Amino acid sequence: MKRIKRRYLALQIDIDGAPNRQEFMNALWSAVVKLYGEYGASLTSLALIDYDAEKKTAVIRTSLATVDLVRASLASITSLAGRNVAVYVLAVSGTIKALGKMFRR
């Protein structure tokens, strides 16, 4: 069996107020399903690793093959909990440890 390669994306969420983690994941899944359908969404293996409502940052995990699909889906998110929002990808890494090192500088 072949090992699935994963990538971790650090995100910055630009919104007034602080949405909770469930609202963010609902918006992300909705964007992926809207763009690529249920089959495309199932290929992403999306998972929320870390979410900080105060700093408005998140770390998500996806498969290597679908990083571009997830990035496009993130760009298509325009509203979250009834408010305007923009989601930016700060960094992409193969490990959480390397992602953490990028932000400790």
Buried (B, 14 or more C-beta within 10 A) or exposed (E): EEEEEBBBBBBBBEBEEEBEEEBBBBBBBBBBBEBBEEEBBEBBBBEBEBBEBEEBBBBBBBBEEBBEBBBBBBBBBEEBBEEEBEBEBBBBBEEBEEBBEEEEE
